[in-house]
Amino acid sequence: MAINKVLVCDDSNTELTNIKSIVEGAGYTVVTASSGVEALNQAKTEKPDIILLDIIMPDMDGFEACRKLNQDPDTKNIPIIFVTSKNQKADRVWGQMQGAQDLIAKPYNADQILDKLKEF
């Protein structure tokens, strides 16, 4: 599956801007969200090819958003990669149990993000 459109979700405007810049700079179309609820809505309307999702967010964390995305027939086939400061083995395992394909730990570099996108 070729990746064209990427949904980036992070409640930190700095992180959102940074990841968006990296991904757009590589030629991808980027859609953003700043909360789990907004990510659910954007995923349904924008139909991204992949989602880069933070875990620690107010209202709905990334784990819950991931579960809901995977339970929705419209979004269940969209791969999800967590981009988060939570980098313990338990976080990786729990993330996979929620339906995420992988986890990129913060701080990350541009190559880590772009290499992961190329895997899909």
PDB file as gemmi writes it, atoms N, CA and C in Angstrom:
CRYST1    1.000    1.000    1.000  90.00  90.00  90.00 P 1                      
ATOM      1  N   MET A   1       0.851  -1.193   0.000  1.00  0.00           N  
ATOM      2  CA  MET A   1       0.000   0.000   0.000  1.00  0.00           C  
ATOM      3  C   MET A   1       0.886   1.243   0.000  1.00  0.00           C  
ATOM      4  N   ALA A   2       0.691   2.099  -0.953  1.00  0.00           N  
ATOM      5  CA  ALA A   2       1.457   3.343  -1.004  1.00  0.00           C  
ATOM      6  C   ALA A   2       0.836   4.362  -0.050  1.00  0.00           C  
ATOM      7  N   ILE A   3       1.690   5.022   0.706  1.00  0.00           N  
ATOM      8  CA  ILE A   3       1.235   6.049   1.631  1.00  0.00           C  
ATOM      9  C   ILE A   3       1.238   7.395   0.906  1.00  0.00           C  
ATOM     10  N   ASN A   4       0.107   8.063   0.913  1.00  0.00           N  
ATOM     11  CA  ASN A   4       0.011   9.406   0.349  1.00  0.00           C  
ATOM     12  C   ASN A   4      -0.410  10.417   1.408  1.00  0.00           C  
ATOM     13  N   LYS A   5      -1.461  10.044   2.182  1.00  0.00           N  
ATOM     14  CA  LYS A   5      -2.016  10.963   3.181  1.00  0.00           C  
ATOM     15  C   LYS A   5      -1.759  10.428   4.579  1.00  0.00           C  
ATOM     16  N   VAL A   6      -1.209  11.306   5.439  1.00  0.00           N  
ATOM     17  CA  VAL A   6      -0.858  10.931   6.805  1.00  0.00           C  
ATOM     18  C   VAL A   6      -1.639  11.815   7.774  1.00  0.00           C  
ATOM     19  N   LEU A   7      -2.298  11.186   8.744  1.00  0.00           N  
ATOM     20  CA  LEU A   7      -2.946  11.918   9.831  1.00  0.00           C  
ATOM     21  C   LEU A   7      -1.975  11.946  11.001  1.00  0.00           C  
ATOM     22  N   VAL A   8      -1.641  13.149  11.463  1.00  0.00           N  
ATOM     23  CA  VAL A   8      -0.743  13.331  12.598  1.00  0.00           C  
ATOM     24  C   VAL A   8      -1.563  13.903  13.743  1.00  0.00           C  
ATOM     25  N   CYS A   9      -1.532  13.225  14.894  1.00  0.00           N  
ATOM     26  CA  CYS A   9      -2.297  13.679  16.056  1.00  0.00           C  
ATOM     27  C   CYS A   9      -1.391  13.816  17.263  1.00  0.00           C  
ATOM     28  N   ASP A  10      -1.310  15.031  17.798  1.00  0.00           N  
ATOM     29  CA  ASP A  10      -0.547  15.304  19.024  1.00  0.00           C  
ATOM     30  C   ASP A  10      -1.138  16.544  19.666  1.00  0.00           C  
ATOM     31  N   ASP A  11      -1.279  16.536  20.993  1.00  0.00           N  
ATOM     32  CA  ASP A  11      -1.838  17.709  21.671  1.00  0.00           C  
ATOM     33  C   ASP A  11      -0.806  18.822  21.832  1.00  0.00           C  
ATOM     34  N   SER A  12       0.473  18.533  21.595  1.00  0.00           N  
ATOM     35  CA  SER A  12       1.521  19.551  21.641  1.00  0.00           C  
ATOM     36  C   SER A  12       1.643  20.188  20.262  1.00  0.00           C  
ATOM     37  N   ASN A  13       1.394  21.495  20.190  1.00  0.00           N  
ATOM     38  CA  ASN A  13       1.484  22.189  18.916  1.00  0.00           C  
ATOM     39  C   ASN A  13       2.901  22.119  18.351  1.00  0.00           C  
ATOM     40  N   THR A  14       3.904  22.141  19.229  1.00  0.00           N  
ATOM     41  CA  THR A  14       5.299  22.038  18.788  1.00  0.00           C  
ATOM     42  C   THR A  14       5.554  20.704  18.112  1.00  0.00           C  
ATOM     43  N   GLU A  15       5.124  19.609  18.755  1.00  0.00           N  
ATOM     44  CA  GLU A  15       5.310  18.272  18.172  1.00  0.00           C  
ATOM     45  C   GLU A  15       4.524  18.133  16.874  1.00  0.00           C  
ATOM     46  N   LEU A  16       3.300  18.621  16.873  1.00  0.00           N  
ATOM     47  CA  LEU A  16       2.440  18.545  15.689  1.00  0.00           C  
ATOM     48  C   LEU A  16       3.104  19.249  14.506  1.00  0.00           C  
ATOM     49  N   THR A  17       3.606  20.449  14.760  1.00  0.00           N  
ATOM     50  CA  THR A  17       4.270  21.226  13.711  1.00  0.00           C  
ATOM     51  C   THR A  17       5.539  20.526  13.233  1.00  0.00           C  
ATOM     52  N   ASN A  18       6.304  19.981  14.154  1.00  0.00           N  
ATOM     53  CA  ASN A  18       7.555  19.309  13.810  1.00  0.00           C  
ATOM     54  C   ASN A  18       7.306  18.072  12.951  1.00  0.00           C  
ATOM     55  N   ILE A  19       6.401  17.209  13.389  1.00  0.00           N  
ATOM     56  CA  ILE A  19       6.116  15.985  12.633  1.00  0.00           C  
ATOM     57  C   ILE A  19       5.512  16.344  11.276  1.00  0.00           C  
ATOM     58  N   LYS A  20       4.599  17.314  11.263  1.00  0.00           N  
ATOM     59  CA  LYS A  20       3.981  17.740  10.002  1.00  0.00           C  
ATOM     60  C   LYS A  20       5.062  18.212   9.032  1.00  0.00           C  
ATOM     61  N   SER A  21       6.006  18.982   9.517  1.00  0.00           N  
ATOM     62  CA  SER A  21       7.094  19.497   8.676  1.00  0.00           C  
ATOM     63  C   SER A  21       7.936  18.362   8.095  1.00  0.00           C  
ATOM     64  N   ILE A  22       8.262  17.384   8.923  1.00  0.00           N  
ATOM     65  CA  ILE A  22       9.046  16.225   8.472  1.00  0.00           C  
ATOM     66  C   ILE A  22       8.298  15.467   7.375  1.00  0.00           C  
ATOM     67  N   VAL A  23       7.034  15.174   7.628  1.00  0.00           N  
ATOM     68  CA  VAL A  23       6.244  14.346   6.720  1.00  0.00           C  
ATOM     69  C   VAL A  23       5.928  15.097   5.423  1.00  0.00           C  
ATOM     70  N   GLU A  24       5.532  16.368   5.541  1.00  0.00           N  
ATOM     71  CA  GLU A  24       5.256  17.158   4.331  1.00  0.00           C  
ATOM     72  C   GLU A  24       6.524  17.362   3.509  1.00  0.00           C  
ATOM     73  N   GLY A  25       7.651  17.546   4.201  1.00  0.00           N  
ATOM     74  CA  GLY A  25       8.920  17.735   3.521  1.00  0.00           C  
ATOM     75  C   GLY A  25       9.319  16.541   2.671  1.00  0.00           C  
ATOM     76  N   ALA A  26       8.786  15.378   3.005  1.00  0.00           N  
ATOM     77  CA  ALA A  26       9.064  14.159   2.237  1.00  0.00           C  
ATOM     78  C   ALA A  26       8.034  13.938   1.128  1.00  0.00           C  
ATOM     79  N   GLY A  27       7.101  14.880   0.988  1.00  0.00           N  
ATOM     80  CA  GLY A  27       6.162  14.809  -0.118  1.00  0.00           C  
ATOM     81  C   GLY A  27       4.798  14.221   0.187  1.00  0.00           C  
ATOM     82  N   TYR A  28       4.538  13.919   1.447  1.00  0.00           N  
ATOM     83  CA  TYR A  28       3.232  13.367   1.819  1.00  0.00           C  
ATOM     84  C   TYR A  28       2.241  14.496   2.092  1.00  0.00           C  
ATOM     85  N   THR A  29       0.963  14.202   1.916  1.00  0.00           N  
ATOM     86  CA  THR A  29      -0.104  15.109   2.330  1.00  0.00           C  
ATOM     87  C   THR A  29      -0.351  14.862   3.810  1.00  0.00           C  
ATOM     88  N   VAL A  30      -0.491  15.931   4.594  1.00  0.00           N  
ATOM     89  CA  VAL A  30      -0.668  15.784   6.037  1.00  0.00           C  
ATOM     90  C   VAL A  30      -1.969  16.432   6.486  1.00  0.00           C  
ATOM     91  N   VAL A  31      -2.695  15.693   7.314  1.00  0.00           N  
ATOM     92  CA  VAL A  31      -3.890  16.180   7.986  1.00  0.00           C  
ATOM     93  C   VAL A  31      -3.554  16.123   9.476  1.00  0.00           C  
ATOM     94  N   THR A  32      -3.965  17.123  10.246  1.00  0.00           N  
ATOM     95  CA  THR A  32      -3.605  17.135  11.669  1.00  0.00           C  
ATOM     96  C   THR A  32      -4.830  17.096  12.572  1.00  0.00           C  
ATOM     97  N   ALA A  33      -4.564  16.644  13.793  1.00  0.00           N  
ATOM     98  CA  ALA A  33      -5.567  16.638  14.861  1.00  0.00           C  
ATOM     99  C   ALA A  33      -4.815  16.899  16.160  1.00  0.00           C  
ATOM    100  N   SER A  34      -5.468  17.545  17.113  1.00  0.00           N  
ATOM    101  CA  SER A  34      -4.801  17.853  18.373  1.00  0.00           C  
ATOM    102  C   SER A  34      -5.429  17.141  19.569  1.00  0.00           C  
ATOM    103  N   SER A  35      -6.305  16.182  19.298  1.00  0.00           N  
ATOM    104  CA  SER A  35      -6.899  15.388  20.374  1.00  0.00           C  
ATOM    105  C   SER A  35      -7.337  14.042  19.803  1.00  0.00           C  
ATOM    106  N   GLY A  36      -7.570  13.097  20.695  1.00  0.00           N  
ATOM    107  CA  GLY A  36      -8.045  11.794  20.263  1.00  0.00           C  
ATOM    108  C   GLY A  36      -9.392  11.874  19.567  1.00  0.00           C  
ATOM    109  N   VAL A  37     -10.282  12.707  20.093  1.00  0.00           N  
ATOM    110  CA  VAL A  37     -11.616  12.869  19.504  1.00  0.00           C  
ATOM    111  C   VAL A  37     -11.493  13.451  18.094  1.00  0.00           C  
ATOM    112  N   GLU A  38     -10.639  14.461  17.958  1.00  0.00           N  
ATOM    113  CA  GLU A  38     -10.439  15.069  16.643  1.00  0.00           C  
ATOM    114  C   GLU A  38      -9.811  14.061  15.673  1.00  0.00           C  
ATOM    115  N   ALA A  39      -8.920  13.220  16.178  1.00  0.00           N  
ATOM    116  CA  ALA A  39      -8.294  12.188  15.330  1.00  0.00           C  
ATOM    117  C   ALA A  39      -9.348  11.224  14.790  1.00  0.00           C  
ATOM    118  N   LEU A  40     -10.291  10.826  15.635  1.00  0.00           N  
ATOM    119  CA  LEU A  40     -11.365   9.935  15.182  1.00  0.00           C  
ATOM    120  C   LEU A  40     -12.161  10.583  14.049  1.00  0.00           C  
ATOM    121  N   ASN A  41     -12.514  11.851  14.235  1.00  0.00           N  
ATOM    122  CA  ASN A  41     -13.295  12.567  13.227  1.00  0.00           C  
ATOM    123  C   ASN A  41     -12.505  12.739  11.931  1.00  0.00           C  
ATOM    124  N   GLN A  42     -11.235  13.126  12.059  1.00  0.00           N  
ATOM    125  CA  GLN A  42     -10.404  13.336  10.869  1.00  0.00           C  
ATOM    126  C   GLN A  42     -10.189  12.022  10.119  1.00  0.00           C  
ATOM    127  N   ALA A  43     -10.003  10.940  10.856  1.00  0.00           N  
ATOM    128  CA  ALA A  43      -9.788   9.639  10.218  1.00  0.00           C  
ATOM    129  C   ALA A  43     -11.005   9.234   9.389  1.00  0.00           C  
ATOM    130  N   LYS A  44     -12.186   9.501   9.919  1.00  0.00           N  
ATOM    131  CA  LYS A  44     -13.411   9.130   9.205  1.00  0.00           C  
ATOM    132  C   LYS A  44     -13.634  10.004   7.965  1.00  0.00           C  
ATOM    133  N   THR A  45     -13.362  11.290   8.079  1.00  0.00           N  
ATOM    134  CA  THR A  45     -13.641  12.193   6.958  1.00  0.00           C  
ATOM    135  C   THR A  45     -12.502  12.250   5.945  1.00  0.00           C  
ATOM    136  N   GLU A  46     -11.257  12.206   6.409  1.00  0.00           N  
ATOM    137  CA  GLU A  46     -10.113  12.372   5.514  1.00  0.00           C  
ATOM    138  C   GLU A  46      -9.581  11.055   4.937  1.00  0.00           C  
ATOM    139  N   LYS A  47      -9.898   9.936   5.566  1.00  0.00           N  
ATOM    140  CA  LYS A  47      -9.433   8.611   5.111  1.00  0.00           C  
ATOM    141  C   LYS A  47      -7.917   8.576   4.851  1.00  0.00           C  
ATOM    142  N   PRO A  48      -7.110   8.845   5.893  1.00  0.00           N  
ATOM    143  CA  PRO A  48      -5.653   8.820   5.696  1.00  0.00           C  
ATOM    144  C   PRO A  48      -5.164   7.390   5.445  1.00  0.00           C  
ATOM    145  N   ASP A  49      -3.958   7.294   4.895  1.00  0.00           N  
ATOM    146  CA  ASP A  49      -3.361   5.985   4.635  1.00  0.00           C  
ATOM    147  C   ASP A  49      -2.676   5.425   5.873  1.00  0.00           C  
ATOM    148  N   ILE A  50      -2.317   6.308   6.800  1.00  0.00           N  
ATOM    149  CA  ILE A  50      -1.664   5.902   8.048  1.00  0.00           C  
ATOM    150  C   ILE A  50      -1.885   7.004   9.078  1.00  0.00           C  
ATOM    151  N   ILE A  51      -1.824   6.639  10.360  1.00  0.00           N  
ATOM    152  CA  ILE A  51      -2.013   7.605  11.442  1.00  0.00           C  
ATOM    153  C   ILE A  51      -0.803   7.567  12.366  1.00  0.00           C  
ATOM    154  N   LEU A  52      -0.228   8.744  12.639  1.00  0.00           N  
ATOM    155  CA  LEU A  52       0.831   8.901  13.648  1.00  0.00           C  
ATOM    156  C   LEU A  52       0.150   9.523  14.856  1.00  0.00           C  
ATOM    157  N   LEU A  53       0.109   8.787  15.969  1.00  0.00           N  
ATOM    158  CA  LEU A  53      -0.752   9.132  17.097  1.00  0.00           C  
ATOM    159  C   LEU A  53       0.019   9.213  18.410  1.00  0.00           C  
ATOM    160  N   ASP A  54      -0.121  10.343  19.089  1.00  0.00           N  
ATOM    161  CA  ASP A  54       0.457  10.491  20.427  1.00  0.00           C  
ATOM    162  C   ASP A  54      -0.373   9.659  21.403  1.00  0.00           C  
ATOM    163  N   ILE A  55       0.206   9.304  22.541  1.00  0.00           N  
ATOM    164  CA  ILE A  55      -0.546   8.553  23.554  1.00  0.00           C  
ATOM    165  C   ILE A  55      -1.065   9.477  24.643  1.00  0.00           C  
ATOM    166  N   ILE A  56      -0.192  10.316  25.189  1.00  0.00           N  
ATOM    167  CA  ILE A  56      -0.573  11.143  26.339  1.00  0.00           C  
ATOM    168  C   ILE A  56      -1.257  12.419  25.853  1.00  0.00           C  
ATOM    169  N   MET A  57      -2.602  12.409  25.939  1.00  0.00           N  
ATOM    170  CA  MET A  57      -3.407  13.564  25.540  1.00  0.00           C  
ATOM    171  C   MET A  57      -4.589  13.682  26.493  1.00  0.00           C  
ATOM    172  N   PRO A  58      -5.091  14.904  26.688  1.00  0.00           N  
ATOM    173  CA  PRO A  58      -6.268  15.065  27.555  1.00  0.00           C  
ATOM    174  C   PRO A  58      -7.525  14.523  26.884  1.00  0.00           C  
ATOM    175  N   ASP A  59      -8.551  14.304  27.671  1.00  0.00           N  
ATOM    176  CA  ASP A  59      -9.875  13.842  27.225  1.00  0.00           C  
ATOM    177  C   ASP A  59      -9.869  12.394  26.739  1.00  0.00           C  
ATOM    178  N   MET A  60      -9.181  12.111  25.635  1.00  0.00           N  
ATOM    179  CA  MET A  60      -9.097  10.739  25.137  1.00  0.00           C  
ATOM    180  C   MET A  60      -7.639  10.469  24.779  1.00  0.00           C  
ATOM    181  N   ASP A  61      -7.005   9.537  25.490  1.00  0.00           N  
ATOM    182  CA  ASP A  61      -5.607   9.254  25.189  1.00  0.00           C  
ATOM    183  C   ASP A  61      -5.476   8.435  23.908  1.00  0.00           C  
ATOM    184  N   GLY A  62      -4.253   8.284  23.445  1.00  0.00           N  
ATOM    185  CA  GLY A  62      -4.003   7.578  22.200  1.00  0.00           C  
ATOM    186  C   GLY A  62      -4.421   6.122  22.240  1.00  0.00           C  
ATOM    187  N   PHE A  63      -4.277   5.478  23.399  1.00  0.00           N  
ATOM    188  CA  PHE A  63      -4.691   4.067  23.499  1.00  0.00           C  
ATOM    189  C   PHE A  63      -6.187   3.927  23.216  1.00  0.00           C  
ATOM    190  N   GLU A  64      -6.993   4.806  23.831  1.00  0.00           N  
ATOM    191  CA  GLU A  64      -8.441   4.745  23.626  1.00  0.00           C  
ATOM    192  C   GLU A  64      -8.798   5.094  22.180  1.00  0.00           C  
ATOM    193  N   ALA A  65      -8.144   6.119  21.631  1.00  0.00           N  
ATOM    194  CA  ALA A  65      -8.399   6.500  20.246  1.00  0.00           C  
ATOM    195  C   ALA A  65      -8.054   5.346  19.305  1.00  0.00           C  
ATOM    196  N   CYS A  66      -6.952   4.678  19.576  1.00  0.00           N  
ATOM    197  CA  CYS A  66      -6.526   3.538  18.759  1.00  0.00           C  
ATOM    198  C   CYS A  66      -7.580   2.425  18.801  1.00  0.00           C  
ATOM    199  N   ARG A  67      -8.066   2.108  19.999  1.00  0.00           N  
ATOM    200  CA  ARG A  67      -9.110   1.081  20.138  1.00  0.00           C  
ATOM    201  C   ARG A  67     -10.338   1.451  19.321  1.00  0.00           C  
ATOM    202  N   LYS A  68     -10.782   2.701  19.444  1.00  0.00           N  
ATOM    203  CA  LYS A  68     -11.993   3.139  18.743  1.00  0.00           C  
ATOM    204  C   LYS A  68     -11.789   3.122  17.225  1.00  0.00           C  
ATOM    205  N   LEU A  69     -10.608   3.533  16.777  1.00  0.00           N  
ATOM    206  CA  LEU A  69     -10.319   3.508  15.342  1.00  0.00           C  
ATOM    207  C   LEU A  69     -10.352   2.071  14.818  1.00  0.00           C  
ATOM    208  N   ASN A  70      -9.830   1.138  15.592  1.00  0.00           N  
ATOM    209  CA  ASN A  70      -9.784  -0.261  15.177  1.00  0.00           C  
ATOM    210  C   ASN A  70     -11.144  -0.952  15.266  1.00  0.00           C  
ATOM    211  N   GLN A  71     -12.071  -0.393  16.040  1.00  0.00           N  
ATOM    212  CA  GLN A  71     -13.403  -0.975  16.163  1.00  0.00           C  
ATOM    213  C   GLN A  71     -14.373  -0.431  15.118  1.00  0.00           C  
ATOM    214  N   ASP A  72     -14.001   0.671  14.475  1.00  0.00           N  
ATOM    215  CA  ASP A  72     -14.884   1.311  13.500  1.00  0.00           C  
ATOM    216  C   ASP A  72     -14.634   0.719  12.111  1.00  0.00           C  
ATOM    217  N   PRO A  73     -15.669   0.202  11.461  1.00  0.00           N  
ATOM    218  CA  PRO A  73     -15.491  -0.397  10.126  1.00  0.00           C  
ATOM    219  C   PRO A  73     -14.864   0.563   9.112  1.00  0.00           C  
ATOM    220  N   ASP A  74     -15.106   1.871   9.272  1.00  0.00           N  
ATOM    221  CA  ASP A  74     -14.571   2.860   8.329  1.00  0.00           C  
ATOM    222  C   ASP A  74     -13.076   3.122   8.518  1.00  0.00           C  
ATOM    223  N   THR A  75     -12.549   2.839   9.707  1.00  0.00           N  
ATOM    224  CA  THR A  75     -11.153   3.197   9.987  1.00  0.00           C  
ATOM    225  C   THR A  75     -10.294   2.023  10.446  1.00  0.00           C  
ATOM    226  N   LYS A  76     -10.870   0.837  10.576  1.00  0.00           N  
ATOM    227  CA  LYS A  76     -10.149  -0.285  11.172  1.00  0.00           C  
ATOM    228  C   LYS A  76      -8.949  -0.759  10.351  1.00  0.00           C  
ATOM    229  N   ASN A  77      -8.907  -0.442   9.064  1.00  0.00           N  
ATOM    230  CA  ASN A  77      -7.794  -0.897   8.234  1.00  0.00           C  
ATOM    231  C   ASN A  77      -6.680   0.134   8.082  1.00  0.00           C  
ATOM    232  N   ILE A  78      -6.788   1.258   8.771  1.00  0.00           N  
ATOM    233  CA  ILE A  78      -5.750   2.284   8.710  1.00  0.00           C  
ATOM    234  C   ILE A  78      -4.661   1.944   9.729  1.00  0.00           C  
ATOM    235  N   PRO A  79      -3.413   1.758   9.284  1.00  0.00           N  
ATOM    236  CA  PRO A  79      -2.342   1.460  10.241  1.00  0.00           C  
ATOM    237  C   PRO A  79      -2.110   2.638  11.192  1.00  0.00           C  
ATOM    238  N   ILE A  80      -1.805   2.321  12.448  1.00  0.00           N  
ATOM    239  CA  ILE A  80      -1.558   3.335  13.471  1.00  0.00           C  
ATOM    240  C   ILE A  80      -0.166   3.120  14.052  1.00  0.00           C  
ATOM    241  N   ILE A  81       0.606   4.196  14.088  1.00  0.00           N  
ATOM    242  CA  ILE A  81       1.933   4.196  14.714  1.00  0.00           C  
ATOM    243  C   ILE A  81       1.886   5.198  15.852  1.00  0.00           C  
ATOM    244  N   PHE A  82       2.175   4.759  17.059  1.00  0.00           N  
ATOM    245  CA  PHE A  82       2.260   5.698  18.168  1.00  0.00           C  
ATOM    246  C   PHE A  82       3.581   6.448  18.088  1.00  0.00           C  
ATOM    247  N   VAL A  83       3.526   7.755  18.312  1.00  0.00           N  
ATOM    248  CA  VAL A  83       4.724   8.592  18.443  1.00  0.00           C  
ATOM    249  C   VAL A  83       4.593   9.210  19.829  1.00  0.00           C  
ATOM    250  N   THR A  84       5.404   8.714  20.778  1.00  0.00           N  
ATOM    251  CA  THR A  84       5.147   9.030  22.178  1.00  0.00           C  
ATOM    252  C   THR A  84       6.404   9.004  23.039  1.00  0.00           C  
ATOM    253  N   SER A  85       6.309   9.638  24.174  1.00  0.00           N  
ATOM    254  CA  SER A  85       7.405   9.582  25.152  1.00  0.00           C  
ATOM    255  C   SER A  85       7.302   8.320  26.014  1.00  0.00           C  
ATOM    256  N   LYS A  86       6.189   7.603  25.908  1.00  0.00           N  
ATOM    257  CA  LYS A  86       6.014   6.354  26.657  1.00  0.00           C  
ATOM    258  C   LYS A  86       6.739   5.239  25.899  1.00  0.00           C  
ATOM    259  N   ASN A  87       7.900   4.844  26.403  1.00  0.00           N  
ATOM    260  CA  ASN A  87       8.737   3.921  25.645  1.00  0.00           C  
ATOM    261  C   ASN A  87       9.148   2.691  26.452  1.00  0.00           C  
ATOM    262  N   GLN A  88       8.340   2.287  27.395  1.00  0.00           N  
ATOM    263  CA  GLN A  88       8.613   1.062  28.134  1.00  0.00           C  
ATOM    264  C   GLN A  88       8.099  -0.128  27.330  1.00  0.00           C  
ATOM    265  N   LYS A  89       8.639  -1.291  27.602  1.00  0.00           N  
ATOM    266  CA  LYS A  89       8.185  -2.492  26.894  1.00  0.00           C  
ATOM    267  C   LYS A  89       6.680  -2.686  27.079  1.00  0.00           C  
ATOM    268  N   ALA A  90       6.186  -2.414  28.265  1.00  0.00           N  
ATOM    269  CA  ALA A  90       4.752  -2.560  28.540  1.00  0.00           C  
ATOM    270  C   ALA A  90       3.917  -1.632  27.662  1.00  0.00           C  
ATOM    271  N   ASP A  91       4.433  -0.421  27.395  1.00  0.00           N  
ATOM    272  CA  ASP A  91       3.716   0.519  26.532  1.00  0.00           C  
ATOM    273  C   ASP A  91       3.629  -0.016  25.102  1.00  0.00           C  
ATOM    274  N   ARG A  92       4.741  -0.614  24.632  1.00  0.00           N  
ATOM    275  CA  ARG A  92       4.764  -1.175  23.283  1.00  0.00           C  
ATOM    276  C   ARG A  92       3.776  -2.346  23.170  1.00  0.00           C  
ATOM    277  N   VAL A  93       3.807  -3.218  24.170  1.00  0.00           N  
ATOM    278  CA  VAL A  93       2.919  -4.384  24.154  1.00  0.00           C  
ATOM    279  C   VAL A  93       1.460  -3.934  24.249  1.00  0.00           C  
ATOM    280  N   TRP A  94       1.172  -3.011  25.161  1.00  0.00           N  
ATOM    281  CA  TRP A  94      -0.199  -2.522  25.324  1.00  0.00           C  
ATOM    282  C   TRP A  94      -0.664  -1.824  24.043  1.00  0.00           C  
ATOM    283  N   GLY A  95       0.221  -1.059  23.417  1.00  0.00           N  
ATOM    284  CA  GLY A  95      -0.113  -0.388  22.170  1.00  0.00           C  
ATOM    285  C   GLY A  95      -0.492  -1.386  21.087  1.00  0.00           C  
ATOM    286  N   GLN A  96       0.277  -2.464  20.985  1.00  0.00           N  
ATOM    287  CA  GLN A  96      -0.034  -3.489  19.994  1.00  0.00           C  
ATOM    288  C   GLN A  96      -1.358  -4.178  20.323  1.00  0.00           C  
ATOM    289  N   MET A  97      -1.618  -4.357  21.614  1.00  0.00           N  
ATOM    290  CA  MET A  97      -2.892  -4.977  22.020  1.00  0.00           C  
ATOM    291  C   MET A  97      -4.079  -4.083  21.662  1.00  0.00           C  
ATOM    292  N   GLN A  98      -3.851  -2.769  21.582  1.00  0.00           N  
ATOM    293  CA  GLN A  98      -4.924  -1.833  21.219  1.00  0.00           C  
ATOM    294  C   GLN A  98      -5.104  -1.755  19.708  1.00  0.00           C  
ATOM    295  N   GLY A  99      -4.144  -2.337  18.963  1.00  0.00           N  
ATOM    296  CA  GLY A  99      -4.263  -2.372  17.516  1.00  0.00           C  
ATOM    297  C   GLY A  99      -3.214  -1.583  16.761  1.00  0.00           C  
ATOM    298  N   ALA A 100      -2.268  -0.969  17.473  1.00  0.00           N  
ATOM    299  CA  ALA A 100      -1.220  -0.200  16.784  1.00  0.00           C  
ATOM    300  C   ALA A 100      -0.202  -1.140  16.145  1.00  0.00           C  
ATOM    301  N   GLN A 101       0.356  -0.713  15.030  1.00  0.00           N  
ATOM    302  CA  GLN A 101       1.355  -1.522  14.345  1.00  0.00           C  
ATOM    303  C   GLN A 101       2.750  -1.344  14.938  1.00  0.00           C  
ATOM    304  N   ASP A 102       3.024  -0.151  15.503  1.00  0.00           N  
ATOM    305  CA  ASP A 102       4.369   0.102  16.026  1.00  0.00           C  
ATOM    306  C   ASP A 102       4.353   1.318  16.928  1.00  0.00           C  
ATOM    307  N   LEU A 103       5.534   1.640  17.461  1.00  0.00           N  
ATOM    308  CA  LEU A 103       5.699   2.784  18.349  1.00  0.00           C  
ATOM    309  C   LEU A 103       7.047   3.423  18.043  1.00  0.00           C  
ATOM    310  N   ILE A 104       7.048   4.740  17.865  1.00  0.00           N  
ATOM    311  CA  ILE A 104       8.271   5.520  17.709  1.00  0.00           C  
ATOM    312  C   ILE A 104       8.399   6.350  18.973  1.00  0.00           C  
ATOM    313  N   ALA A 105       9.550   6.246  19.629  1.00  0.00           N  
ATOM    314  CA  ALA A 105       9.750   6.950  20.897  1.00  0.00           C  
ATOM    315  C   ALA A 105      10.242   8.377  20.669  1.00  0.00           C  
ATOM    316  N   LYS A 106       9.701   9.292  21.472  1.00  0.00           N  
ATOM    317  CA  LYS A 106      10.217  10.663  21.512  1.00  0.00           C  
ATOM    318  C   LYS A 106      11.395  10.669  22.478  1.00  0.00           C  
ATOM    319  N   PRO A 107      12.445  11.408  22.223  1.00  0.00           N  
ATOM    320  CA  PRO A 107      12.653  12.214  21.021  1.00  0.00           C  
ATOM    321  C   PRO A 107      13.016  11.323  19.839  1.00  0.00           C  
ATOM    322  N   TYR A 108      12.490  11.656  18.698  1.00  0.00           N  
ATOM    323  CA  TYR A 108      12.704  10.914  17.464  1.00  0.00           C  
ATOM    324  C   TYR A 108      13.514  11.799  16.520  1.00  0.00           C  
ATOM    325  N   ASN A 109      13.968  11.216  15.425  1.00  0.00           N  
ATOM    326  CA  ASN A 109      14.555  12.039  14.374  1.00  0.00           C  
ATOM    327  C   ASN A 109      13.741  11.830  13.099  1.00  0.00           C  
ATOM    328  N   ALA A 110      13.970  12.686  12.129  1.00  0.00           N  
ATOM    329  CA  ALA A 110      13.182  12.639  10.894  1.00  0.00           C  
ATOM    330  C   ALA A 110      13.287  11.279  10.217  1.00  0.00           C  
ATOM    331  N   ASP A 111      14.477  10.686  10.223  1.00  0.00           N  
ATOM    332  CA  ASP A 111      14.662   9.390   9.562  1.00  0.00           C  
ATOM    333  C   ASP A 111      13.797   8.311  10.187  1.00  0.00           C  
ATOM    334  N   GLN A 112      13.630   8.335  11.511  1.00  0.00           N  
ATOM    335  CA  GLN A 112      12.794   7.325  12.165  1.00  0.00           C  
ATOM    336  C   GLN A 112      11.349   7.417  11.666  1.00  0.00           C  
ATOM    337  N   ILE A 113      10.841   8.623  11.551  1.00  0.00           N  
ATOM    338  CA  ILE A 113       9.469   8.834  11.079  1.00  0.00           C  
ATOM    339  C   ILE A 113       9.342   8.382   9.620  1.00  0.00           C  
ATOM    340  N   LEU A 114      10.248   8.851   8.781  1.00  0.00           N  
ATOM    341  CA  LEU A 114      10.153   8.572   7.342  1.00  0.00           C  
ATOM    342  C   LEU A 114      10.415   7.101   7.034  1.00  0.00           C  
ATOM    343  N   ASP A 115      11.356   6.482   7.738  1.00  0.00           N  
ATOM    344  CA  ASP A 115      11.627   5.058   7.529  1.00  0.00           C  
ATOM    345  C   ASP A 115      10.399   4.224   7.875  1.00  0.00           C  
ATOM    346  N   LYS A 116       9.700   4.605   8.944  1.00  0.00           N  
ATOM    347  CA  LYS A 116       8.506   3.877   9.352  1.00  0.00           C  
ATOM    348  C   LYS A 116       7.403   4.006   8.295  1.00  0.00           C  
ATOM    349  N   LEU A 117       7.249   5.203   7.732  1.00  0.00           N  
ATOM    350  CA  LEU A 117       6.229   5.404   6.698  1.00  0.00           C  
ATOM    351  C   LEU A 117       6.535   4.560   5.459  1.00  0.00           C  
ATOM    352  N   LYS A 118       7.799   4.389   5.164  1.00  0.00           N  
ATOM    353  CA  LYS A 118       8.196   3.605   3.975  1.00  0.00           C  
ATOM    354  C   LYS A 118       7.916   2.118   4.148  1.00  0.00           C  
ATOM    355  N   GLU A 119       7.729   1.671   5.392  1.00  0.00           N  
ATOM    356  CA  GLU A 119       7.445   0.253   5.638  1.00  0.00           C  
ATOM    357  C   GLU A 119       6.037  -0.140   5.196  1.00  0.00           C  
ATOM    358  N   PHE A 120       5.174   0.853   5.004  1.00  0.00           N  
ATOM    359  CA  PHE A 120       3.769   0.560   4.689  1.00  0.00           C  
ATOM    360  C   PHE A 120       3.451   0.826   3.236  1.00  0.00           C  
TER     361      PHE A 120                                                      
END                                                                             
